[in-house]
Each structure stands twice: as C-alpha cells, then as structure tokens.
C-alpha cells in the first residue's frame, strides 16, 4: 500500500482532524486492534456485538498514531492518539 498523508483519509471519511499533523504519512489502515503496528491508522468500527472504541488504548500502546472514531466517542481517545472524528 502506498503511504498517503493523513489528510487524504480525513477528506475521504468526511471527518475532522482532532490534533496531529495532516501531512503525516499513514503506512497502513487497520480495523483489527490485534494487528496494529507503529504508524497505522486504526478505524474503530462499531457493530451489533462489538465496539472497537473500547480498544483505543490498546491500539495507541501498539503504536497507531491515529484512529478514525465516532464523533460521539471522542472522550475515549487516549492522549497522544490523533483522532479523525466522523
């Protein structure tokens, strides 16, 4: 996957960048918190049985630098993790 700036994903998701640098390169986009590596953009999906917002601390500890999160769940974003609010 080609590294693209975070701003590309902010625009694609029609989101708002909360903290962070829009020009920082995203190495990978990941939806599984167990597979996060440093430099990843994590997408916190919510389903009937699971809410990935519950794992934001874990993905930050694994090195993700940003996460796409629901605007209503911004309070779950740990310090140091850049948020893309959607």
N, C-alpha and C positions, 0 to 999 in steps of 0.2 A: 504494500500500500504506500502510495506517495504521501509524504508528510505535507500537511496543509496547515495554514495558520488557524488558530482557534476561531478567529473572526468568521472564517468560512462556515464553521459549524453553527455559530451563533446565528448567522443570517439564514442558513438552511433550516434551522429549527424555529425561526421567527422568535428568537429568545432575546434575553437581555443579559449582558455580561455583568457579573457582580464580582468586582475585584479582578486582579490579574491583567496580563498584557495580551491584547488582541492579536499581536503578531507572533506569539509563541507557537512553535510548531507542535502539532498533535501527531504522535507517532502511530498510535492505533486507537480505534474506537472499540470499547468493550462493554458488554452487557452482563457478563458473569463476574461477580466480585472475586471469585476464586482464581480468575485468570488475569487479574490486573497486574501490570508491570509498570515500572517507572516511566513517566512520560505519557501515560494513557489518558484518554478522555473516557470517563465512565458514564454510561447512560442508565439512570435509575428508573427502571420500569416498574410499574405497579400493575398487578393482576388480581384475580379473584382470591388467590391463596397466598400471595407473597408480595411484599413491598420492598424493593431494593433500596429505598431511602434508609431502611434500617441498617444498611451495611456501609454507609458513607464513611464512618470512622475507619472501618477495615480497609476500604479502598484508598483512603488517604495514607494509612500506615503502609500499604503496599507500594506507594509511590505515584498513584494517579495524581496529576496536578490539577485536574478539573473534572467536573461532573455536570451532566445535564439533569436538572432536578425540577420538580413541580414548584411553581412559584409559592404555592401554599405550604411547602415543606422546607423553605429556606432556613428555618431555625434548626434543622437537622444537619446543616452543612458545618463540619468542624473547621476551626480556624486553620488557615493555611491551604484549604482546598478551594480553588476558584469555582464559582458556580455559574452555570448558564441556566437562568430561570426561564421556564416555559409554562 
